[in-house]
């Protein structure tokens, strides 16, 4: 094995080596360095003393399985976006170009501890709303330090982005929409912000009015919206198609369907038991939760191990019997400091033995579960089991 093979032997490090080569070719960059612990490239521009950090975790995941030309193009795009200075942008200049975007809850959280993630807020279960600055060649995510530069609050940024999106939504609703029998696929070429339209108040309800039907919207990836009117027979086959698209997407969002409620607000499509879509809709919700908690578990476990933090990051376990709704389970092990994901059931474990599954809602009534700050999706820190009296009550609620 040659020198480069020894230095850049893992897939991550080979990816970083390619990012280093591309970064060196950027005009005005006079020095670059790879930090394996951060999985990031530091680049020094001429006339500056502090580096610009290019974090690679997200783009590495997006490029998995891509051919070499597509991978190089994606890295080049990222490097260009990060290294193009926009420090002279004032709030007045930026405000009309702000747009909200819908992303998975763990988006932007794959970097090292201490990395500042993009500005975000909760949008839908396991999804978050972020804000980008729309530019001709790219979009740039707004980070908290930009608020200090612009001297505005986070609320002002989200409000401005939503106002700009509303104009896009109104133009969308003004088009001629087909009748209730149509299945519509909207594919964004990069500047349409189609998936963002779910964040526009009244947009999905307006589509339903235009098509004279309840419409379910799917957003399997950042560029695709699929609109389907709900028929009497449901659409279980479509859920399977969307799940495949979600699993194969480089930048996945959600396999869940979304509808407008009676007030016009967007919510997850969750038909009742007995409806043809009840089981597939529940499966979609579990797939999304399992995917997001899985990504968070891997990241937190790696970071805690590297920094010597003695906390067990419990997994979210998904299970389903044929033709029955899927469920999620996590385990609370006595005497071990753990971060529990929010699940349908908690299985209690002591000395390697587990007993019963207790519904989360029953545990929450009897135990004061406090969410761990700053984690999305939400986790709860636990250590020893509750007192014996409480455990007796919990055992009475066990389902098996």
C-alpha positions, 0 to 999 in steps of 0.5 A, a space after each residue: 500500500 502506498 503513502 496515500 493508501 496508508 493515510 487515506 485507507 477508509 472510505 471516509 478518508 478517501 472521500 476527504 482526500 478527494 475533497 482536499 484536492 478539489 479545495 486546493 484548486 479553488 482560487 484564493 485558497 492558499 492552505 488546506 488541512 484534513 481533520 479526521 476527528 471532525 471529518 472536515 477540511 479546513 481551508 485558509 483563504 488569502 488575507 485571512 488567519 482563521 480557516 473555513 471548515 467544510 464538514 463532510 458527513 452529510 455530503 459523504 452520506 449523500 454520495 454513497 453509491 454514486 459514480 465518481 463524476 457525480 461524487 466529484 460534482 457534489 463535492 465541488 458544489 459544496 466546496 464552492 458554496 462554503 468558500 464563496 464569501 458572502 460576508 457583505 450581505 446585509 439583512 435588507 439584501 438577504 431578506 427577500 431571498 430567504 426560503 424555508 426548507 423541510 428536512 429530516 430531524 437529524 439533518 445537519 447534526 452529523 458533524 463533530 461535537 461543537 459544530 454549529 448546526 443550521 438554524 431550525 425548528 420543529 415542523 412535523 414529527 421527525 421533520 424540521 424547518 430550516 432556512 436557506 438563502 436562495 442564490 442563483 448558483 446554490 442555497 446556503 443554510 442560515 446558521 445562528 451566527 448569521 443572526 448576530 451579523 444581521 441583528 435579527 431574531 430567529 423568529 424574524 428569519 422564519 417569518 421572512 422566509 415564510 412570507 417569501 414562500 407564501 408568494 410561491 404557494 399562491 402562484 402554485 395554487 393559481 394554476 389549473 389543477 386536474 380533477 380528483 382522479 389524477 396522481 401528480 408528481 412535482 419534481 424540483 429542478 433546484 429553485 422551485 422549493 416544491 417540498 417547502 410548500 407543505 410549510 405554506 399555510 393553506 397550500 395543501 388544503 388549497 390543493 384539496 379544494 382545487 381537486 375537490 378531494 382529500 389529497 395526501 402529499 408525499 415528500 420522499 426526498 428533497 426534490 419530489 412531491 407526490 400528490 394523491 387523492 384518497 379513494 375508497 380503496 386507499 393506496 397501500 401500493 403507493 406507500 410501498 413505492 414511496 418507501 422504496 424511493 425514500 430508502 434509495 434517495 441520496 437526500 431523503 425526507 420522509 415516507 409518511 403521507 401528509 394531509 390538511 386537517 379541518 383547520 387547514 394545517 398539515 399533519 401526518 396521514 393516520 387513517 383509523 383502524 379498519 381503513 385500507 391505509 391504516 397499516 401502511 400509514 403506520 408502517 411509514 411513520 415507524 420507518 421514519 422514526 426508526 431511520 431518524 433515531 437510528 442515525 442519531 444513535 450512531 452519531 451520539 454513540 460515536 461521539 460519546 465513545 470518542 469523548 469518554 462519555 459513559 452514557 448508553 444510547 438506546 436503540 429504537 426497535 421496530 417490529 410488525 406482524 403480518 397485516 398488523 400495525 408496526 410498533 416501536 420498542 426501546 429498553 430501560 436497563 436498570 442501573 445504566 445511564 441511558 438516553 431513551 428514544 420515544 417509543 410505543 413501548 418500553 421493555 424493562 431489563 435487569 441482569 440481562 433479563 427483560 420482562 413485559 412491554 409497557 406502553 409509553 403513555 403509561 410509563 409517562 403517567 407514573 414516571 417523570 420523564 424529562 427530555 434531554 436538552 438540544 436533541 432532535 429527535 427527543 430522548 429521555 435520560 434515565 438511570 435506575 429503575 423507579 421505586 418498587 411501588 412504581 414498578 409494581 404499577 408498571 408491571 400491571 400495565 405490561 401487555 405481555 
